[in-house]
Amino acid sequence: MSSASTRKKVVIITGAGRGIGAAAAMLAGARGYAVCVNYLSNHDAAQHVVAAIRNNGGEAIAVQADVSQEEGVQALFATVDRELGKVTALVNNVGVLERQMRLDQMDAERLTRIFRNNVVSYFLCSREAVKRMSTIYGGCGGVIVNVSSTAAKLGSPGEYIDYAASKGAIDSMTVGLAKELAQEGVRVNGVRPGSVYTEIHASGGEPGRVDRVKANIPMRRGGQPEELANAILWLLSEEASYVTGAILDVSGGL
């Protein structure tokens, strides 16, 4: 049996207290990962995810950290080093959007918030993961999965082109980082969710957005967080061992 199959699997999932992150955390726990459920402010939601994993026989901790800030990211990874062991998988999932509006209504503060949360956090978390996974740092390899959005392709005109642009940046980062790390034992891939039933739409001022737009989706329905979790866990798994630099659309055909 190879060392890769026997070493402890440790995954950090950012923004894992709800939605896609929570579903991925619970599935990872069921598949043998020790799971770090990262959250920003909703302690109860994160603890609920941890309890669900533990009640199913898994290992999990909740760690509060603002991953848009360098010190928060460093503290998060240090906690995981200490409590779970060296990370072998990272799911960059944290993301925010703000109230729907046109570009000519947006101010610099909003743009800074969007890009710091949706882009800077992915770079900072990936940097810390690389320092633990890459063979040039003495690591044993690992996997990074970035959660993007079909907004990166569609642009989200009249709603939140800033969010769409931030996800476009993540797609570029995914391709570039995959090539950067391809010879260092680290795979990097992305998933692009379509319209999924999560709480994020309320942040944009339209909690029922998925039901409004589902007629435009080829499959004529919104997605469920568990459907994204299945895609994420496949990319993390050895079944995807020759997959890097790929971005998988999980969008009902969009």
LINJO-V591086 format. One record per backbone hydrogen bond with DSSP energy under -0.5 kcal/mol. CO is the residue of the C=O (numbers start at 1). NH is the residue of the N-H. E is the energy in kcal/mol with one decimal. If there is no record, write none. Layout:
co=CO nh=NH e=E
co=CO nh=NH e=E
This chain:
co=2 nh=5 e=-0.6
co=2 nh=6 e=-0.9
co=3 nh=7 e=-2.2
co=8 nh=10 e=-0.6
co=9 nh=34 e=-3.1
co=10 nh=88 e=-2.8
co=10 nh=89 e=-1.9
co=11 nh=36 e=-2.8
co=12 nh=14 e=-0.5
co=12 nh=91 e=-2.9
co=13 nh=16 e=-0.6
co=13 nh=38 e=-2.1
co=15 nh=18 e=-0.5
co=18 nh=21 e=-0.7
co=18 nh=22 e=-1.4
co=19 nh=23 e=-2.2
co=20 nh=24 e=-2.6
co=21 nh=25 e=-2.3
co=22 nh=26 e=-2.3
co=23 nh=27 e=-2.1
co=24 nh=28 e=-2.6
co=25 nh=29 e=-2.4
co=26 nh=30 e=-1.8
co=27 nh=31 e=-1.2
co=28 nh=33 e=-2.4
co=29 nh=32 e=-1.3
co=33 nh=35 e=-0.6
co=33 nh=59 e=-0.6
co=34 nh=11 e=-2.6
co=35 nh=37 e=-0.7
co=35 nh=61 e=-2.3
co=36 nh=13 e=-2.2
co=36 nh=38 e=-1.0
co=37 nh=63 e=-2.1
co=38 nh=16 e=-2.6
co=39 nh=65 e=-2.4
co=41 nh=43 e=-1.7
co=42 nh=46 e=-1.9
co=43 nh=47 e=-2.6
co=44 nh=48 e=-1.9
co=45 nh=49 e=-1.7
co=46 nh=50 e=-2.4
co=47 nh=51 e=-2.7
co=48 nh=52 e=-2.1
co=49 nh=53 e=-2.1
co=50 nh=54 e=-2.7
co=51 nh=55 e=-2.8
co=52 nh=56 e=-0.8
co=53 nh=56 e=-0.7
co=53 nh=58 e=-2.7
co=54 nh=57 e=-2.0
co=59 nh=35 e=-2.5
co=61 nh=37 e=-3.3
co=63 nh=39 e=-1.6
co=65 nh=67 e=-1.0
co=66 nh=69 e=-1.7
co=69 nh=73 e=-2.1
co=70 nh=74 e=-2.4
co=71 nh=75 e=-2.1
co=72 nh=76 e=-2.2
co=73 nh=77 e=-2.4
co=74 nh=78 e=-2.0
co=75 nh=79 e=-2.2
co=76 nh=80 e=-2.0
co=77 nh=81 e=-2.6
co=78 nh=82 e=-1.9
co=79 nh=83 e=-2.7
co=80 nh=84 e=-2.5
co=80 nh=85 e=-2.6
co=88 nh=143 e=-1.6
co=89 nh=12 e=-2.1
co=90 nh=92 e=-0.6
co=90 nh=145 e=-2.7
co=91 nh=14 e=-2.2
co=91 nh=93 e=-1.0
co=92 nh=147 e=-2.8
co=102 nh=105 e=-1.7
co=103 nh=106 e=-2.0
co=107 nh=111 e=-1.9
co=108 nh=112 e=-2.6
co=109 nh=113 e=-2.2
co=110 nh=114 e=-2.5
co=111 nh=115 e=-2.4
co=112 nh=116 e=-2.3
co=113 nh=117 e=-2.2
co=114 nh=118 e=-2.7
co=115 nh=119 e=-1.7
co=115 nh=120 e=-2.3
co=116 nh=121 e=-1.3
co=119 nh=123 e=-1.9
co=120 nh=124 e=-2.7
co=121 nh=125 e=-2.6
co=122 nh=126 e=-2.2
co=123 nh=127 e=-2.3
co=124 nh=128 e=-1.9
co=125 nh=129 e=-2.1
co=126 nh=130 e=-2.9
co=127 nh=131 e=-1.8
co=128 nh=132 e=-0.6
co=129 nh=132 e=-1.2
co=129 nh=133 e=-2.2
co=130 nh=134 e=-2.2
co=133 nh=141 e=-2.8
co=134 nh=137 e=-1.4
co=134 nh=139 e=-2.5
co=135 nh=138 e=-1.5
co=142 nh=187 e=-2.1
co=143 nh=90 e=-2.3
co=144 nh=189 e=-2.4
co=145 nh=92 e=-2.2
co=146 nh=148 e=-0.8
co=146 nh=191 e=-2.3
co=149 nh=152 e=-1.9
co=150 nh=153 e=-1.3
co=150 nh=154 e=-2.2
co=151 nh=155 e=-3.1
co=156 nh=159 e=-1.7
co=156 nh=160 e=-1.6
co=159 nh=101 e=-2.7
co=160 nh=164 e=-2.0
co=161 nh=165 e=-2.4
co=162 nh=166 e=-2.0
co=163 nh=167 e=-1.9
co=164 nh=168 e=-1.9
co=165 nh=169 e=-2.0
co=166 nh=170 e=-1.3
co=167 nh=171 e=-1.9
co=168 nh=172 e=-1.9
co=169 nh=173 e=-2.5
co=170 nh=174 e=-2.6
co=171 nh=175 e=-1.9
co=172 nh=176 e=-2.4
co=173 nh=177 e=-3.2
co=174 nh=178 e=-1.9
co=175 nh=179 e=-1.7
co=176 nh=180 e=-2.1
co=177 nh=181 e=-2.0
co=178 nh=182 e=-0.6
co=181 nh=184 e=-2.3
co=181 nh=186 e=-1.4
co=184 nh=135 e=-1.8
co=185 nh=142 e=-2.2
co=185 nh=187 e=-0.5
co=187 nh=144 e=-2.6
co=188 nh=245 e=-3.5
co=189 nh=146 e=-2.7
co=190 nh=248 e=-2.9
co=191 nh=148 e=-3.4
co=191 nh=193 e=-0.7
co=192 nh=250 e=-2.2
co=193 nh=150 e=-2.6
co=194 nh=196 e=-0.9
co=195 nh=223 e=-2.9
co=196 nh=198 e=-1.6
co=198 nh=201 e=-0.8
co=199 nh=202 e=-1.2
co=199 nh=203 e=-0.7
co=200 nh=203 e=-0.9
co=200 nh=204 e=-0.7
co=201 nh=204 e=-0.7
co=201 nh=206 e=-1.9
co=202 nh=205 e=-1.5
co=204 nh=100 e=-2.1
co=206 nh=209 e=-1.9
co=208 nh=212 e=-1.5
co=209 nh=213 e=-2.2
co=210 nh=214 e=-1.4
co=213 nh=216 e=-2.1
co=214 nh=217 e=-1.3
co=217 nh=220 e=-2.4
co=223 nh=197 e=-2.7
co=224 nh=227 e=-1.4
co=224 nh=228 e=-1.1
co=225 nh=229 e=-2.3
co=226 nh=230 e=-2.0
co=227 nh=231 e=-1.2
co=228 nh=232 e=-2.6
co=229 nh=233 e=-2.7
co=230 nh=234 e=-1.7
co=231 nh=235 e=-2.1
co=232 nh=236 e=-1.8
co=233 nh=237 e=-1.1
co=234 nh=237 e=-0.6
co=237 nh=240 e=-1.5
co=238 nh=241 e=-1.6
co=240 nh=243 e=-2.1
co=242 nh=244 e=-0.6
co=246 nh=190 e=-2.8
co=247 nh=249 e=-0.6
co=248 nh=192 e=-3.0
co=248 nh=250 e=-0.5
co=250 nh=194 e=-1.6
co=251 nh=254 e=-1.0
co=252 nh=219 e=-1.6
